Amino acid sequence: MMVRKLLTLSVQVVLLATLGFAQGVATGDLHVTVRDPKGGVVTNASVIARDETKALERSTNENTDGQYRILLLPPGTYTVTVTAPGFAKSTVTGVGITVGTMAEIPVSLPVAGTEEVINVSSAAELVETQRTSSTDTIDQRRIDNLPINGRNYINFALTDSQVVRDNAPSIGAAPTSGLNMSGQRARSNLVNVDGADATDNSTNGVRSTVSQEAVQEFQIITNGYAPEYGRASGGVVNIITRSGSNDFHGDVYGYLRNRNFQAVNPFSTVPDPAYTRVQAGTAFGGPIKKDKTFYYFSYEVTRRHETGFSSVGAPNGTFGMVNFDASPVFGAPAGSGFNIHATPQQAAYFQQTLPAALAQLGAISPALAAGYGQEAALYAAFVGGSSGIALNGSYPASFAALEGTLIPVPGDGSNPLTQFPTSCNVAAPNFLCHGLPSTFLDWLRKAATIPFSRGPVFIRCGWITTSATTTG
């Protein structure tokens, strides 16, 4: 029984520590300085911060020399109300709390003989005097209105002059954030989503995040970040997702590119390349129980149908190889049809160097010249077979006359002219002669039409249990 209690206590401690870390990374703080008309601090005030869209309310009456702190506020727009005995109530509207920020609001309470309400529109100070980190917040207005290619919202961070695009490829099983901060590579950054670590610990790649439509804001920290942002030698990206509110809201969107109404890529090797790209989705959120429980759903799909093109193999898809008659190398008269592709250096060897070498060796020993000629013929079969497989998926048709001699016959009955020369050789028993893989033959027949589809789904559900009093 004692062991069970200790285990339960340990799990609770770890859970609370994890939740505390996530809250600290995905929230902001509010500092309110309350003074009287003469500039003196007011130490008996009550400060309330309320998010009207969710009915979330936090309050405090504890202070240090008139400075009141409400910590761990979810990002949003708040109304701050300050009351104190003998003073009029002051209301500060439109106070924006963004991720990782420390909003500082000065409030001056006038003395009131009768109850009155003073509405003060104020914004947080742009310079946070109590923090040394260098940060920039990409808010929802910029995410919704700035143009972007591919709806990769992380690229909005490039609007910060201290962030540049990382030139290293970010494709593959472990893509990076694609951002270069403080001169460090993209795999040196830390990416958080709602306070949870979204970075693969083994490769420092970024796990799949969410659709742009589900992002409320994100923060870029380039240097001087707090200890809770460990494991980052470059920078930190804090992503905050949208949540539902008391009002239902949503949208449906779609973006289309099609070859019928867009310019042809100037590097395309065909006049009308296949190109269709569709990005579409929907996002909506609202209340499950008003003032208590909310939901937000987002789905986005990306579909591409494109034709790849390249200049690899130029000119004319021969990779610079030349076609020449190798019939004399195989002991046949010139023009017998043993034409193979080879590099210019190989062709020069077979047509010029080899005949001269055979003549010199023949003068010394006919047997020595014959042996060297057999080795040259085997080499020619290897060159012709390799180039034929690479260019056409098969040896030259004339090589059928070489089956059983220079070209081995596979024991499994596969075609001797469709083998990889490097794995199917003359030496018996030729265990690796099993023909070309079907995947290799399929690629030779394809016209480089590449389909691609992906669709991230995001669902968030949040709830408010009760109004909380936060002190600091």
C-alpha positions in Angstrom: 0.0 0.0 0.0 2.9 2.4 0.8 4.5 1.6 -2.5 1.2 2.4 -4.4 0.9 5.7 -2.6 4.5 6.7 -3.4 4.0 5.7 -7.0 0.8 7.7 -7.3 2.5 10.7 -5.7 5.4 10.5 -8.1 3.1 10.4 -11.1 1.2 13.4 -9.9 4.4 15.4 -9.3 5.7 14.6 -12.8 2.3 15.5 -14.3 2.1 18.8 -12.5 5.7 19.7 -13.5 4.9 18.9 -17.1 1.8 21.0 -17.1 3.6 23.8 -15.4 6.3 23.8 -18.0 3.7 23.8 -20.9 1.7 26.6 -19.3 4.8 28.8 -18.9 5.8 28.3 -22.5 2.4 28.9 -24.0 1.1 31.8 -21.9 1.8 35.4 -21.2 1.9 37.6 -18.0 0.2 40.8 -17.1 1.8 43.4 -14.8 -0.4 46.3 -13.6 1.0 49.3 -11.7 -1.7 51.1 -9.8 -1.1 54.7 -8.6 -3.2 57.5 -7.2 -3.6 61.0 -8.8 -0.4 62.2 -7.1 1.7 59.3 -8.3 1.7 57.3 -5.1 1.3 53.6 -5.2 -2.1 52.0 -4.3 -1.5 48.8 -2.3 -5.1 47.8 -1.5 -6.5 47.5 -5.0 -8.1 44.5 -6.8 -7.1 43.7 -10.4 -9.3 41.5 -12.6 -8.4 40.4 -16.1 -11.3 38.9 -18.2 -11.4 37.4 -21.7 -15.0 38.3 -22.8 -15.0 35.7 -25.7 -14.5 32.8 -23.3 -15.6 34.3 -20.0 -12.2 33.5 -18.6 -11.4 35.6 -15.5 -8.3 35.9 -13.4 -7.8 38.2 -10.4 -5.4 39.2 -7.8 -5.1 41.6 -4.9 -1.6 40.9 -3.8 1.1 43.3 -4.8 4.6 44.5 -4.3 4.7 48.3 -3.9 1.6 48.8 -6.0 2.7 46.3 -8.7 0.1 43.6 -9.3 0.9 40.5 -11.4 -1.5 38.0 -13.1 0.6 35.1 -14.4 0.1 32.3 -17.0 -2.7 34.0 -19.0 -3.7 32.3 -22.2 -3.0 34.5 -25.2 -6.0 36.7 -26.1 -7.6 40.1 -25.7 -8.5 41.0 -22.1 -10.4 43.7 -20.3 -8.6 44.8 -17.1 -10.6 46.2 -14.2 -9.0 47.9 -11.2 -10.9 48.8 -8.1 -9.8 50.2 -4.7 -11.6 51.7 -1.7 -12.0 55.4 -2.0 -11.1 55.4 -5.8 -13.2 55.3 -8.9 -13.2 52.0 -10.8 -10.9 52.0 -13.9 -11.4 49.7 -16.9 -8.7 49.1 -19.4 -10.0 47.6 -22.6 -8.2 45.8 -25.5 -5.2 44.5 -23.6 -3.5 42.0 -25.8 -1.6 39.1 -24.2 0.6 37.3 -26.6 2.7 34.1 -26.1 5.7 34.7 -24.0 5.2 38.4 -23.4 5.0 40.4 -20.2 2.4 43.2 -20.7 2.9 46.2 -18.5 -0.2 48.4 -17.9 0.0 51.6 -15.8 -3.3 52.6 -14.2 -4.0 55.9 -12.4 -7.0 55.8 -10.1 -8.8 59.1 -9.5 -10.3 59.8 -6.1 -14.1 59.4 -6.3 -16.7 60.9 -4.1 -19.3 58.9 -5.9 -19.0 55.7 -7.8 -17.9 56.2 -11.4 -16.3 54.2 -14.2 -13.4 55.5 -16.3 -12.7 53.6 -19.5 -9.0 53.7 -20.5 -7.9 52.2 -23.8 -4.3 51.2 -23.4 -1.7 49.0 -25.0 1.1 47.1 -23.5 4.6 48.6 -23.6 6.6 47.6 -26.7 9.8 47.4 -24.6 9.7 44.8 -21.8 12.1 46.3 -19.3 12.1 43.1 -17.1 13.3 40.7 -19.7 16.5 40.4 -21.7 15.4 38.1 -24.5 15.0 39.2 -28.1 11.6 38.2 -29.3 9.1 38.9 -32.1 5.5 37.8 -32.2 3.7 37.0 -35.5 0.1 37.8 -34.6 -3.1 36.5 -36.2 -3.5 39.6 -38.3 -0.2 39.0 -40.1 -0.9 35.3 -40.5 -4.3 36.0 -42.0 -3.3 38.8 -44.4 0.3 38.4 -45.5 0.8 36.5 -48.8 2.6 33.2 -48.6 3.5 30.3 -50.9 2.4 26.9 -49.9 0.7 28.1 -46.7 3.8 27.3 -44.6 3.1 29.8 -41.9 6.6 29.3 -40.3 8.0 31.4 -43.2 6.3 34.5 -41.7 9.2 34.4 -39.3 11.3 35.7 -42.1 9.7 39.2 -41.6 12.0 39.4 -38.6 15.4 40.9 -39.7 17.3 38.5 -37.4 15.9 35.4 -39.1 17.0 34.1 -42.5 16.0 31.1 -44.6 18.2 28.0 -44.0 19.7 26.8 -47.2 20.0 23.1 -46.1 17.2 20.9 -47.6 14.3 20.5 -45.2 12.7 17.5 -47.0 12.6 13.9 -45.9 11.4 12.0 -42.9 12.7 14.6 -40.4 12.2 18.1 -41.9 13.5 21.2 -40.1 11.9 24.6 -39.4 13.8 26.0 -42.4 14.9 29.0 -40.3 18.4 30.2 -39.5 18.7 32.0 -36.2 21.8 33.5 -34.7 23.9 31.8 -37.4 22.9 28.3 -36.3 21.5 25.7 -38.6 17.8 24.9 -38.6 18.2 21.7 -36.6 19.5 23.8 -33.7 16.1 25.4 -33.2 13.4 24.4 -30.7 9.7 24.3 -31.8 6.9 24.2 -29.3 3.1 23.8 -30.1 0.9 25.0 -27.2 3.8 24.5 -24.8 4.5 20.9 -25.9 7.9 20.0 -27.5 7.4 19.4 -31.3 11.0 18.6 -32.0 12.3 15.1 -32.6 15.0 14.4 -29.9 17.0 12.1 -32.1 17.5 14.3 -35.2 16.2 17.7 -34.1 13.7 17.6 -36.9 10.3 19.2 -36.6 7.3 16.9 -36.2 4.2 17.7 -38.2 2.5 20.8 -36.8 -0.9 22.1 -37.7 -2.7 23.9 -40.6 -2.1 27.6 -41.0 -5.8 28.1 -40.4 -5.4 26.7 -36.9 -2.6 29.0 -35.8 -3.5 31.9 -33.6 0.0 33.3 -33.3 3.6 32.3 -32.8 6.6 33.8 -31.1 10.2 33.9 -32.4 13.0 34.1 -29.7 16.4 34.6 -31.3 18.6 34.9 -28.2 18.6 35.5 -24.4 15.7 33.1 -23.9 14.7 31.8 -20.4 15.9 28.5 -18.9 12.5 26.7 -19.8 13.5 26.8 -23.4 16.3 24.3 -23.2 18.0 22.3 -25.9 18.2 25.2 -28.4 21.5 26.7 -29.5 19.8 28.6 -32.3 16.3 30.0 -31.6 12.9 29.1 -30.3 9.5 29.0 -32.1 6.4 29.0 -29.8 3.3 28.2 -31.8 -0.2 28.9 -30.2 -3.2 27.2 -31.8 -6.6 28.7 -32.1 -9.4 27.8 -29.7 -13.2 28.0 -29.7 -15.1 30.7 -28.0 -18.7 31.5 -27.0 -19.5 32.4 -30.6 -19.4 29.9 -33.4 -17.0 30.9 -36.2 -15.4 29.1 -39.1 -14.5 29.2 -42.8 -14.0 27.1 -45.9 -11.2 27.9 -48.3 -9.5 26.6 -51.4 -6.5 27.5 -53.5 -6.0 26.2 -57.0 -3.2 26.2 -59.5 -3.6 24.6 -62.9 -1.5 24.4 -66.1 -4.5 25.7 -68.1 -4.2 29.2 -66.7 -0.6 29.5 -65.5 2.7 30.0 -67.2 4.8 27.0 -68.2 8.0 26.6 -66.2 10.9 27.9 -68.4 13.0 24.8 -67.5 10.3 22.3 -68.6 11.3 19.9 -71.3 7.7 19.4 -72.6 5.4 22.1 -74.0 2.4 21.4 -71.7 3.7 19.8 -68.5 1.2 18.3 -66.1 0.7 20.6 -63.1 -2.2 20.8 -60.7 -2.0 21.9 -57.1 -5.0 22.1 -54.8 -4.9 23.3 -51.2 -8.3 23.3 -49.5 -9.8 22.8 -46.1 -12.2 24.0 -43.4 -11.8 25.3 -39.9 -14.5 26.1 -37.3 -14.9 26.4 -33.6 -17.5 27.3 -30.9 -18.9 26.4 -27.5 -19.8 23.0 -26.3 -21.1 24.5 -23.1 -21.1 28.3 -23.0 -18.5 29.9 -20.7 -17.1 26.4 -19.9 -16.1 24.1 -22.7 -15.0 25.0 -26.3 -13.8 23.2 -29.4 -11.9 24.0 -32.5 -11.5 21.7 -35.6 -9.3 22.2 -38.6 -8.6 20.1 -41.7 -6.4 20.9 -44.7 -5.5 18.8 -47.7 -2.7 19.4 -50.3 -2.8 17.6 -53.6 -0.3 17.9 -56.3 -0.1 16.3 -59.7 3.1 17.4 -61.4 5.6 16.4 -64.0 9.2 16.4 -63.0 11.8 17.5 -65.5 15.6 17.8 -65.5 18.6 18.2 -67.7 20.3 15.1 -66.3 21.5 12.8 -69.1 21.9 15.6 -71.7 22.5 15.7 -74.5 19.6 13.6 -75.9 19.4 11.4 -72.8 22.7 9.6 -73.5 24.7 11.1 -70.5 27.5 12.2 -72.9 28.1 8.6 -74.1 28.9 7.8 -77.7 27.6 4.9 -79.8 30.2 2.9 -81.8 30.6 -0.4 -83.5 32.4 -2.9 -81.1 32.0 -5.9 -83.4 35.8 -6.3 -83.9 36.2 -6.5 -80.1 33.9 -9.5 -80.0 35.8 -11.2 -82.9 33.2 -10.4 -85.5 33.7 -8.4 -88.7 33.0 -4.7 -88.6 29.4 -3.8 -89.2 28.1 -7.0 -87.5 25.7 -5.0 -85.3 27.5 -5.1 -82.0 26.9 -1.4 -81.4 27.3 -0.2 -77.8 27.2 3.0 -75.8 30.4 4.0 -73.9 32.2 7.1 -72.7 34.4 8.8 -75.2 37.5 7.6 -73.3 36.2 4.0 -73.4 35.3 4.2 -77.1 38.9 5.5 -77.8 40.3 2.6 -75.9 38.3 0.0 -77.9 38.9 1.6 -81.3 42.5 2.8 -81.0 44.4 1.7 -77.9 43.2 -2.0 -78.0 44.1 -2.7 -81.6 47.6 -1.3 -81.1 48.1 -3.3 -77.9 46.9 -6.5 -79.5 49.4 -5.9 -82.4 52.3 -5.4 -79.9 51.4 -8.5 -77.8 50.9 -10.6 -81.0 54.4 -9.9 -82.0 55.6 -11.2 -78.6 53.2 -14.1 -78.1 50.0 -15.0 -80.0 48.6 -16.7 -76.9 49.2 -13.6 -74.8 47.4 -11.5 -77.3 44.5 -13.9 -77.4 44.1 -13.9 -73.6 44.2 -10.1 -73.6 41.6 -10.0 -76.4 39.2 -12.2 -74.3 39.6 -9.9 -71.3 38.8 -6.9 -73.5 35.7 -8.6 -75.0 34.4 -9.3 -71.4 35.0 -5.7 -70.6 33.2 -4.6 -73.7 30.2 -6.8 -72.7 30.2 -5.2 -69.3 30.3 -1.7 -70.7 27.6 -2.4 -73.3 25.3 -4.2 -70.9 25.6 -1.5 -68.2 24.9 1.4 -70.6 22.1 -0.5 -72.2 20.4 -1.2 -68.9 20.8 2.4 -67.8 19.5 3.9 -71.0 16.9 1.4 -72.2 16.4 -1.2 -69.5 18.0 -4.0 -71.6 21.3 -5.1 -73.1 21.7 -4.3 -76.9 19.7 -6.8 -78.9 22.8 -8.1 -80.7 24.1 -9.4 -77.3 21.7 -12.3 -77.7 24.5 -13.9 -79.7 26.7 -13.8 -76.7 24.4 -15.8 -74.4 26.2 -18.6 -72.7 29.6 -17.2 -73.3 30.1 -13.6 -72.3 26.5 -13.2 -71.2 25.5 -15.8 -68.5 22.1 -17.6 -68.7 20.2 -17.3 -65.4 19.1 -20.6 -63.9 15.7 -19.2 -63.0 14.7 -18.7 -66.6 14.8 -14.9 -66.5 15.8 -13.0 -69.6 19.7 -12.9 -69.9 19.5 -9.4 -71.5 17.7 -7.8 -68.5 20.2 -8.3 -65.7 22.4 -6.0 -63.7 25.9 -6.7 -65.0 27.5 -6.0 -61.6 25.5 -8.7 -60.0 25.1 -11.2 -62.8 28.6 -12.3 -64.0 30.1 -15.2 -65.9 31.3 -17.0 -62.8 28.9 -19.9 -61.8 26.5 -20.5 -60.2 25.2 -16.9 -60.7 22.9 -16.8 -57.7 22.1 -13.1 -58.2 20.8 -13.4 -61.8 17.1 -12.9 -61.1 16.2 -10.2 -63.6 15.7 -6.5 -63.0 13.4 -5.5 -60.1 9.8 -4.6 -61.1 10.2 -1.2 -59.5 13.2 -0.4 -61.7 11.3 -1.4 -64.9 8.2 0.6 -63.7 10.3 3.8 -63.4 11.6 3.3 -66.9 8.0 3.2 -68.2 6.7 6.2 -66.2 6.5 9.7 -67.7 7.6 11.3 -64.5 4.1 12.2 -63.4 4.3 12.6 -59.6 1.2 12.6 -57.5 1.4 13.9 -53.9 -1.2 14.3 -51.2 -1.2 15.2 -47.5 -3.8 16.4 -45.1 -3.2 17.5 -41.5 -6.1 17.3 -39.1 -6.2 19.4 -35.9 -8.8 19.1 -33.1 -8.6 21.2 -29.9 -10.9 21.1 -26.9 -10.5 23.4 -23.9 -12.5 24.0 -20.8 -12.7 26.5 -18.0 -13.6 25.1 -14.6 -13.9 28.2 -12.6 -12.7 31.8 -12.2 -9.2 31.7 -10.8 -7.3 34.0 -8.5 -3.6 34.3 -9.5 -1.0 36.0 -7.4 2.5 36.9 -8.1 
